[in-house]
């Protein structure tokens, strides 16, 4: 599986989870190779976040101790 296919599958999995449960999250780390984190997720986290936002999801991120926690939420349609 190519990196592009892997990232697209990752995005689709989280989008599906958000549609089913209302939210999802993932963590990634700048020290990815050293501690067993997925390097591709770290390298492409900005593209992942942008794509999820373009799909209409609310995405927040917070970094602490080199770990970025990304939370994806399905927005409420309040009228």
Sine and cosine of phi, psi and omega as CSV:
sin_phi,cos_phi,sin_psi,cos_psi,sin_omega,cos_omega
0.00,0.00,0.75,-0.66,0.01,-1.00
-0.96,0.28,0.27,-0.96,0.04,-1.00
-0.87,0.48,-0.66,0.75,0.00,-1.00
-0.89,0.47,-0.69,0.72,0.04,-1.00
-0.90,0.43,-0.64,0.77,0.01,-1.00
-0.89,0.46,-0.72,0.69,-0.01,-1.00
-0.92,0.39,-0.67,0.74,0.02,-1.00
-0.89,0.46,-0.66,0.75,0.05,-1.00
-0.90,0.45,-0.65,0.76,0.03,-1.00
-0.88,0.47,-0.71,0.70,0.02,-1.00
-0.89,0.45,-0.73,0.69,-0.02,-1.00
-0.89,0.46,-0.62,0.78,0.02,-1.00
-0.89,0.46,-0.70,0.72,0.00,-1.00
-0.94,0.33,-0.62,0.79,0.05,-1.00
-0.88,0.47,-0.66,0.75,0.02,-1.00
-0.89,0.45,-0.68,0.73,0.01,-1.00
-0.89,0.45,-0.65,0.76,0.02,-1.00
-0.90,0.43,-0.67,0.74,0.02,-1.00
-0.90,0.44,-0.59,0.81,-0.03,-1.00
-0.98,0.17,-0.67,0.74,-0.16,-0.99
-0.92,-0.39,-0.18,0.98,0.00,-1.00
1.00,-0.04,-0.24,0.97,0.01,-1.00
-0.31,-0.95,0.30,-0.95,0.08,-1.00
-0.40,-0.91,0.19,-0.98,0.08,-1.00
-0.40,-0.92,0.35,-0.94,0.15,-0.99
-0.53,-0.85,0.39,-0.92,0.04,-1.00
-0.89,-0.46,0.54,-0.84,0.13,-0.99
-0.59,-0.81,0.33,-0.94,-0.14,-0.99
-0.69,-0.72,0.65,-0.76,0.03,-1.00
-0.92,0.39,-0.39,0.92,0.05,-1.00
-1.00,-0.08,0.58,0.82,-0.14,-0.99
-0.73,0.68,-0.83,0.56,-0.09,-1.00
-0.91,0.41,-0.53,0.85,-0.08,-1.00
-0.95,0.32,-0.48,0.88,-0.13,-0.99
-0.86,-0.51,0.27,0.96,0.07,-1.00
0.99,0.11,0.16,0.99,0.06,-1.00
-0.97,0.26,0.37,-0.93,0.01,-1.00
-0.97,0.22,0.90,-0.43,-0.05,-1.00
-0.90,0.43,-0.64,0.77,-0.03,-1.00
-0.90,0.44,-0.62,0.78,0.02,-1.00
-0.90,0.43,-0.68,0.74,0.02,-1.00
-0.90,0.43,-0.74,0.67,-0.06,-1.00
-0.89,0.46,-0.50,0.87,-0.09,-1.00
-0.91,-0.42,0.31,0.95,-0.06,-1.00
-0.86,0.50,-0.59,0.80,0.00,-1.00
-0.92,0.40,-0.63,0.77,0.06,-1.00
-0.93,0.38,-0.63,0.78,0.04,-1.00
-0.88,0.48,-0.75,0.66,-0.01,-1.00
-0.89,0.45,-0.69,0.73,0.01,-1.00
-0.88,0.47,-0.68,0.73,-0.01,-1.00
-0.90,0.43,-0.68,0.74,0.02,-1.00
-0.90,0.43,-0.63,0.78,0.06,-1.00
-0.91,0.41,-0.64,0.77,0.03,-1.00
-0.89,0.46,-0.48,0.88,0.04,-1.00
-0.98,0.18,-0.03,1.00,0.09,-1.00
0.99,-0.14,0.12,0.99,0.01,-1.00
-1.00,0.06,0.49,-0.87,0.12,-0.99
-1.00,0.07,0.81,-0.58,-0.05,-1.00
-0.80,-0.60,0.80,-0.60,0.09,-1.00
-0.84,-0.54,0.46,-0.89,0.02,-1.00
-0.65,-0.76,0.57,-0.82,0.03,-1.00
-0.62,-0.78,0.70,-0.72,-0.01,-1.00
-0.90,-0.43,0.74,-0.68,0.07,-1.00
-0.53,-0.85,0.75,-0.66,0.02,-1.00
0.82,0.58,0.68,0.73,0.04,-1.00
0.94,0.35,0.08,1.00,0.04,-1.00
-0.96,-0.28,0.80,-0.60,0.04,-1.00
-0.98,-0.20,0.83,-0.55,0.04,-1.00
-0.98,-0.20,0.85,-0.53,-0.04,-1.00
-0.91,-0.40,0.81,-0.59,-0.01,-1.00
-0.90,-0.44,0.78,-0.63,-0.03,-1.00
-0.90,-0.44,0.80,-0.60,-0.06,-1.00
-0.77,-0.64,0.65,-0.76,0.10,-1.00
-0.98,0.20,0.83,-0.55,-0.04,-1.00
-0.93,0.37,0.54,-0.84,0.07,-1.00
-0.99,0.12,0.59,-0.81,0.05,-1.00
-0.99,-0.14,1.00,0.05,-0.04,-1.00
-1.00,-0.06,0.76,-0.65,0.00,-1.00
-0.84,-0.55,0.00,0.00,0.00,0.00
